[in-house]
């Protein structure tokens, strides 16, 4: 693998990993999730990407459009899943009076 490909791979890795690391830290600090729960929530990005790839298969003849659609769908699915986890965590930590 030449240097240009390694640099590109490192750049893409940074663009993907940095937001996920920030999300993990946010889930731990702001939402009070434990290590395993925050990691599991962050790793929801993998099935989200799988859903995006599956839904974008009909666009296989146009790879740029296919990957764009896959990423957009993955972001939407991950956002919805993470919002569900946050809502559940919020309800679980709410005072008993607020649950009524």
Buried (B, 14 or more C-beta within 10 A) or exposed (E): EEEEEEEEEEEEEEEEEEEEEEBBEBBBEEBEBEEEBBEEBBEBBEEBBEBBBEBBEEBEEEEEEBBBBBBEBBBEBBEEBBEEBBEEBEEEEEEEEEEE
